Amino acid sequence: MKIERDGNGAWKVVDDSGATMAGNLTNAQAWRWFDQHDTHAADDENRRRRISTAVAER
């Protein structure tokens, strides 16, 4: 699973097949999801950058 933005800028949790797993997430929910589930980041720097982007958009 991963988290991504849809065409309207809303955060969505998407499974590996591309199916949406949940409705729109608030920015705070997205930040918590990144913190708890971010297994797709290649390294800590990439993870920090993604979280910083999510926080900046809150």
C-alpha positions in Angstrom: 0.0 0.0 0.0 1.0 3.6 -0.5 -0.4 7.0 -0.1 -0.7 9.4 -3.0 -2.6 12.5 -4.2 -5.4 12.2 -6.7 -6.0 14.6 -9.6 -7.8 17.0 -7.2 -4.9 17.1 -4.7 -6.7 14.9 -2.1 -4.7 12.3 -0.2 -5.7 8.6 -0.8 -4.4 5.3 0.5 -4.0 3.0 -2.5 -3.2 -0.7 -2.6 -0.6 -2.3 -4.9 -3.2 -2.9 -7.5 -4.2 0.8 -7.6 -7.5 0.4 -5.8 -8.4 3.1 -3.3 -8.4 1.7 0.2 -10.0 4.7 2.0 -11.7 7.9 1.2 -10.0 11.3 1.2 -7.6 11.8 4.1 -7.0 15.1 5.8 -3.4 16.4 5.7 -3.0 15.5 9.3 -4.2 11.9 8.6 -1.8 11.7 5.6 1.1 12.8 7.8 0.3 10.1 10.4 0.0 7.5 7.7 3.4 8.4 6.3 4.8 8.2 9.8 3.3 4.8 10.5 3.3 3.1 7.1 5.9 4.6 4.8 7.7 1.5 3.6 8.1 2.8 0.0 10.8 5.4 0.8 14.1 4.5 -0.6 16.0 6.0 2.3 15.5 8.3 5.3 16.2 11.5 3.3 13.4 10.6 0.8 11.1 9.8 3.7 11.9 13.1 5.4 11.3 15.0 2.2 7.9 13.3 1.6 6.8 14.0 5.2 8.0 17.6 5.0 5.9 18.1 1.9 2.9 16.7 3.6 3.4 18.9 6.7 3.9 22.0 4.6 0.6 21.4 2.8 -1.4 21.1 6.1 
